[in-house]
């Protein structure tokens, strides 16, 4: 999805200055509000946004009505990762990716892909409690399997502590933490111009 562009930051939005070919990963617990934030993202220049919800909706339209999400969930994630790789190789501008990134392996793979494609890497962590994330899942009408969410919930505090201590994960140039309240106004990406980068 190409984000709509605007010259002005929407009132109350979270603002980030990003480089022209940056890889920005919006991370956090499932239900933290990543998809909501990405749906409300604007930018000063074309930006490619890759959210698992896009692939889920695309596949849902191709399966018989009423097909449980669990039956094609693995396919959603495989196709999402392929889209991410394609965008990193081909997109001329910044790429913004939805991924929980609670696990070190997931962060390492994304960082490696960003490095191999010559992109600066930034992690934006949406911080929330497990209870808030579960409420977010119920609100969207899609709740993760218990064991899957528990795994994310066990990993998240370590990620949070590291980021709040100012330590970016290995392979990431920068990392920052925000909260659900700060993302309610959406995200505005100020893309650096060629002259300033």
N, C-alpha and C positions, 0 to 999 in steps of 0.2 A: 504494500500500500504506500503510495506516495502521499506525504502529508501536504496539506494545503499551506501556502506560504502567505506571510503577511509582513509588512514592514514595522508593525507595532506590536509590542508585547501586550497580550490581553490582561486586563486588570486582575490582580490577585494571583497570577500564575507563577509557578516556580520557573526561574530562568537559569539556563545553562549556556555558557559560551563554549562551543565545540569547534573542533578543527574541520577542515573541508572534507577529509576522508576518514573521520573518526568512526570507530566502532563503540557505540554506547550500548551497554547491556543494562536494562532495567530489571532488577532482581528483587527477591524477597519471597516470603512464604506464599504458597498458593492461597489466594484470597486476600492478599495484602492490598490489591488495587492496581496491579501492573497494567492489566488490560484497560481499565477505566482511564488511567493516566494516558496511555498511548492513544486511546480514542479521542482524547482532548489535548492533543499535541499540535502545536503550530510552530512554524519555523520561518526564518528570514530567507531561506533558500531551499530548493528541493531536498528532501530527506526521505530515505526508504525505511519504512517501519514494518517489521516482521513480528507478528503476534500469532501465537498458537490458535487463538480464537478465529483468526481468518481461515486457517486450514481446516479447523473443526467445522466451521459453517460451510465451507466449500464441499467437504466430504459428506456432511449431513444431507446436503441437497441431492447427493448422488446415490444415497442408500435408501431403501424402502422407508417410508414414514414410520416413525416409532422405533427404529433400530436403536438399541441402547448404546450410549456413547462408549461404554466399556468395551464393546466389540470392535470398535475401530480406533480406540485411543492410541494404541502403539503406532498405527499407521500415521495418525496425526503428527506424532512427534518425529517419526522418521522423515516424513515429507517436510516438516518444519526445518529440520536440520539441513536437508538438501537445499531448501530455499535460502537459508542463511549462507551456506557455502557459495551458492550461485551469486547472491548479492555482494558478498565480500569480494568475489573475483571480478564482478562486472559493474557494480554501481559506481558512478563517477563521484557521488557525494557521500555524505555520512550515512551510516547504516545503524538503525536502532533496533535492538533485539529484545524480545520478551523471553526471559528464562529465570526460573527460581534461583539457580546458581548457588544453592545451599551446599552442594558438595564440591570438594576440592577438584575432583576429576572434571566436572562440568566447567568450572572456571578455567582450569588449565587448558581444556580443549578449545574453548572460545578465545582465550588469550593467544594460544598457538596459532589458531586460524587468523586472528587479527594480525599477528606479527608476520606470518607467512605472506599475507596479502598487503603488507606495508601500511597497516592502519594503526594509528594511536588507539590505545584501549582505555576505556573509562567504565567504571562500574557505579551505578546508582542504586543504592539499596533502600527499598521502602520498608521502614521498620514498623513492626506491629507485633502484638502478642499473639500467641497461638489462638486464644479465644476470639480476638478480633478477626483473625484470618478465617477461622471456622464460620464466623458470622458472615464474612464476605462471601464465602463459598455458598452458604445457604441462600444469601440474597441473590446470587447469580443463578441459583437453581442447579448447581453442579458441585457435588461434594466428592472429594477424593476418597479413595479407599482408606480405611483406618491405618493400615500398615504403611501406606505410602506417605500420608500426611505426617505420621509419627516420625518417620525417618527425616523428613524436612524439618520438623519441629525440634528434633534432637540436635541437628546440625546448626540451625539458625543462630543460637546464642553465641557460638564460637565465632561465626562470621561477624555478628554485630559487635562483639567485644573488640575484635581486631580492627574493624573499621573505626569505631569510636575512639580507639587509641591512636588513630592516625596512620595505621599501617595498611598500605594497599596490598592486596594479594599478589603473589608472585606473578609477574608477567603483565600486570596492569599498571599503566602510567599513573592514573589517579583513581580514587574511589571516594565516594561521599555517601552520607546517610541523610535521608529525609524521613518524614512520617506521613501517615495518611492525611492528617489535617493540612499539611503543607502542600499536598498534591491536589486538593479539592478544586483549585482554580485551574487545573491543567498544567501543561508543560510548554514553555516557550524556549525554542532552541535558536540561539543567535549563532549563525554559522560564520566563522571567520572568512573574510574575503581573501582572494589570492594575494592581494597586496600586503595584508597584515599577517599572513602565515609564513 
